C-alpha cells in the first residue's frame, strides 16, 4: 500500500487547494518544440535510447502462467520472444533466428518448450540454446552451436510484470530504476491480479501526446463533459516525480465530502484516480477496485499502438461479488473515456504537422507535462 502518511498528505494537499480555489502550480510556464512530435530523427533517438534501453513492462505475469508459456512482443520496434522455463524463470530474446535472421516465432502467445525456425528448422530451447539444426555438422564445420544461442535481452519480474530491455542499456539494476516508487507499485498487488479485458488501438498521434493527455486535469470538464468530467474537480490535480517516473492524482468531486471525524478511514483511491507514469512506455490508471495498464508502442513519429488492459483483483474485498460483466463494463467506460483523449491527440498531431506553432505551451497547472518532456529530452540527450 502507499505510505499512509503520504496518502493523507496528498488528500490534505488537494482539499486545501480546493478550499483555496487554487491549482497545483509549477514555478513557470513550459514549452516543448514541435519537432519533438514530428521529427523522424527525434523519433529514432527515442526508440533507441528510451524504448529499447529502458525497462519496458512487456507482459503481465498472467500472460506467462506456466512452464512453457511464451509471448511475442514488439519493444522499441524490435520483435522479442519472452518465455517461462520449467523452473519458473523468465527469459527474453530477440525473435530472430541466428542462421539467416528470419523471425523465429509468429504466434502472439502459446505454450512451447522449443521453437523451430520456419526457414531451415533450426530449433531452440525456451532458454535460448540452439539444440538442433539439420545437417549442421556437414554444413557448418568448426562452428560451435553454443555460439548460436538466441540473442538474450535483460529480463526481470517485478510488481506483476515482466520487464524487458536491451543488453546495451546503461541500466543494469531494475530495483534502482524504480527507487522511491517501488513501495507504491508493490502495494498495488498487481501480481495477484488477472487480465479481465483488453483492447489494442492504433492512433495517428505521437506517443508523447497520448501520455500528456492523461497527466493534467485542465481538459477534464471540456473533453469529458458528457462522460466522466462532472465527477472530477475542474483543473485540480497534483503530481510527484520519482526519478524518471511520475505519480499524478486527479481528485473526484467526492473528495470534498470527507470529514475530519472519519480521517482514519480516508482512502485516496476511493476519491481520486491515481496515475503512475512508468517511464518510458507504461501508465497505470489506479481506480477504486481495479487498475488499467496502458502500454505505448510507438510506430512512427505520428503513429502509436496502444494496449489497454484492465487488471482485476482475484482475491480480497475488491474481488468479492464482482463478475466478468462488472469488469467488462468498467473496461468499456475506460475505453470510451480514453478514446475521447486519443481523438483529441490525433487532432493535436494534425495541428503539429501543419507548422502553425513552433512550440507546445504548458501552463503552470500543466507542470507534469513539462516535467515529462524534460525527462524525455534528458535521456535522449536533446537539451
N, C-alpha and C positions, 0 to 999 in steps of 0.2 A: 504494500500500500504506500501511497505518497506519505511522506513525513507529516505527522498530524499537525505539528506547529506550522509547517509551510502551508498546509491545506487551509488552516484557519487564517493565516496571514493573507493568502490570496483572496479569500472571501471578504475579509475585512477591507482590503485594499479596494476591491470593486464596489463594495457597499459605500465606502467613503466617497469614491468618485461619483457614484450615483447621487448621493445626498448633496454633494457639492456641484452637481450638474457640470462635471468636468470630464475630460477624456484623459486616457493614459498617453502622455506625450513624450516623444523624444526631444532632444535638445534643438534639433534643426530640421528643416526640410531636406530631403534627399533626392538625388537624381540618378538615373541609370541610363547610359547611352543606348539608343535604339539598335545599334549594331549588335548589342548583346543578345538580341532576339531574332536577328535576321542574317547574321554573318555565318556563312558555311565554315569559314576558318575558325571562328569562335566556337561553333558547334563541335567541330572536330577536336578542339582542345578539351572541351567539356567531356566528350565521350572518353578520351584517353585518360585524362587526369582526375576525373570525378567518377564516372560510371564504371570504369574498368579498375581503377586503382584504389577505390574506397569500398569498404564492406557494403554490399547490397543485400537486403532481405530478399533472397531469390525465391524462397518457398517457405510455406508454413509447415511445421513438422507433421501435421495431419496429412500432407501430401506424400510423405515417406513413412508410412505406418509400420512397415515390417521389413525383415531381411529380404533383399532383392528388389525393393521398391526403387524406382528411378523417375526422374522428371527431366524434361528438356526445357531450358530457359535461355532467353536471349539477355545478355548483360553487356551493356556498352557496345551493342552491335555485334557481339560475338555469340555464336551458338555454344551453349555449355550443357554438359551432362552431369547431373547430380544423382548420386547413388547412396544406398544404405547397404552395408555388408552384413554378413551373417553374425557378426559380433555386435551389431548395432551402430557401428561407426558410419559417419557420413564422409563422402568424397565428392570433389568437384573437378571436372576436366573440361578442356576444350573438346567440343564434339567433332573431332577431326581425326580421321584415320592417319596413322603415321607412315603409311605406304605412299599413297598418291594424293592424300589430302581431301578425299571426299567426306561428306557428312556421314558420320557413323550411325547415328540414330535419328529417325524421322518421327517416331511416335512422340506425342506430348508427354505421356506417362505410361507406367506399366510396372510389371514385376519380372525381372530377369536377373540371373546371376552372371550372365556373359552376353557379350554383344558382338555380332558378326557383321563386318563391313559388307554393304550391298554390292561392292565392286569386285573384290577378289577374295572375299570371305576371310580376311584376317580377323581373328577372334580375340577379344579382350575380356579379362575378368572384370567384375564390377569394382574391383580395387585398382584397375588401370593397367595391369600387366598384360603384355601380349602373350597369349597362351597357345596360339596355333595359327599357322599360315600355310596354305597348300604349296607344296614343292619348295619350301623355304630353304632347306639345306642345299638343294641343287641350284636354286636361282640366286641365292644371296650368300655365297661362301664368304666366311670371315666376318659376317655381320652378326652381332650379338642381339638376340631378342630382348635382353634386359635393357638395351639402349633404346628400345622402341615402345616403351610404355606410353600410354596416353599422357598428353601434357597436363600436368596437375596444377590446379589453382588452389589458393588459400580457401579454407572452408571451416566454419565453426557453427555450432549450435548455441544460441543464446536467446532467451526471452520468448521461446516458442517458434523461432525462425531459424532457417539455415542461411547463414551469411556467406557470400562468395565474393572474392576479389582476386585480382591477378597477382602472380608471383613477383612481378617487378614493382609492386607497390611499396611506397615508403612506410606503410603501416604494417606492423608485424604483430601488434598486441591489440586484439579486439576489445579486451576489457579496458584498456587505457583509452581506446577510441570512444567508449561510452562513459568515461569517467564523469561523475556528477549526475548523470541521468539514469544510471543503472538501477538505483533503488526504485525509482518511479516505474521503470519498464518491468522489473522483476515483480513488483507489486500488482501489476495488471493481470497476472496469472494467465498469460496467453498460451502457455504450454498445456494448460488444462482446457483449452477451447477447441472447437471444431469449426470447419468451414460450413456455414449454414446456407450461404447463397453467394453467387459471384457473377460479375459481368466484366466483359472486356470491350473497350471502345477505342476508336481512333479519332483524334480530333486535329483539326488543321490549326494548331497553335503551338508555339514554343513551350517546352516543358516548364520553364520558369514562370510563364504567365499562369499556367494552371496551378502551380504551387502558390503563387501570390494571391490567387483568388480566395484561398481558404484562411489566410493568416491576418485578415483585417475584418472589422465589423462595420466599416463605413458604408458598405454596399447593401447590408442585410435588409433594411427596410425598403429598399428600392427594387433590387433584383428579385428578392424573395418575398415581395409584398403579398403575393397570393398563396404562398406556401408556408414556410417556417418563419418568415420575417416578423409577424406580430408576436411571436413567442420569445423574441430576443430583444435585448435592450438596443436602443438606437446609438450606433457608433461608440459602443463601450466594449473594450477588450483590454487584455494586458498580455505581456509576453516576457519570458526569461530565456537567455541563451545559456547553453551548456557546451562550451567549445563550439563546434560547428552546428550543433543541434539546437532545437528550439522547442519550448513549450508555450503555447498560446491558450488563453482561457477566454471563452465567449459566453458571458452570463445570459441566462434566460430571465424573463421578467419575474419568474417565481422567486428569484433570489431576494428580492426586496421584502418578501413575506417572512423571512427568517426572524425569529425572536431571540433576544439575548437569553431568555429563560431556557431555551432549548439548545443552547450553544454546543453542548456535549453531543448532540445528535446531528449537527451540521455535517453535510457530506457534499463536497464540491460537485461530484458527478450528478447529484440529484437536481442541481440548479444551474448547470453550465455544461457546455461541450468543451472538452479539453482536447487540443490538437497538438500532437507531438510530430514535429518535422525531423525525421531521422536522415540527416544529410548523407548522400545526395538524393536518394531515389524513393524513399517511403515516407508516408504520413500515416499516423494512427489517429483516427477520429474516435475519441472515447466518449461514449454516451452512457446513460444510466445503467443499462443492463447488458450492453454489448459493445463491440469495437469494430470499426470499419477500417480495414487496411487498404490504403491507396498507394499503388506502386506505379511510378512513372517509368516508361521505357521510351526514350526519345528515338524517333525515326530519322528526323532531319531537323534543321533549324526551324521549320514551320509545321512539323507534324509530330504528334506524340501518341503513343499507345498507352492507355491507362487500364490497369487491372484493379477492380474494386471488389473487395471481399468482405463479407460480413462474418465476423468471428463471434460465435456464441458460446457461452459457458456451458459445460457439460455437467457440472456439479455446483452445489451451493444454492443460496436463496434466489439468485437471479436466473437460475435454470429451472426452478420449480414452476410448474403449471404453464410452461412455455412449450408450444409445439412447433412443428416446422412451419405452419401457416403464420405464426407470430413473427418468426424471424424473416420470412419471405415478405410480409407486409412492411416491416421495418426497412428491409433492403430496398424495396420499391420506393419508399419515401426518400431514402438517401439518394437513390439514383435520380429521382425527379429533381431533387434539390441540386445535386452536383451537375446535372445536365444544364440547369439554368446558369451555373457558373461557367461551364465549358462553352456554352453558346456565346456568352459574353467574351470568353477567352478567344474564340475564333474571330469575333468582331475586332478585338484589340489587335490580333495578329494582322488582320487585313489593314487596319489603320497604320501599323508599323510599316508594312510593306509599301504603303503609299508615299512614305517620305514626308508626311505632313509635319512630324515633330522630330526633333533631334534627340530628345531625352524623354524618359518616363519621369513623372513628377510624383513624389511620395510625400504626403503631408505628415505633420508631426505625429498625428494619431495613426499613421500607417508605418510606424517605425520598424515593425517586423519585416516589412518588405525591403527597406533599405539595408537592414542587418543581413537578411538572407542573401541579397545580391553582393554585398561586400564579402561575404563568406565565399561565394562562387568565385569572385574576382581574385581573392586571396589564393585559393587553391590552384587556380589555373595560371597564376602569375600575370594577371591582366590588371594592372594598377594605374 
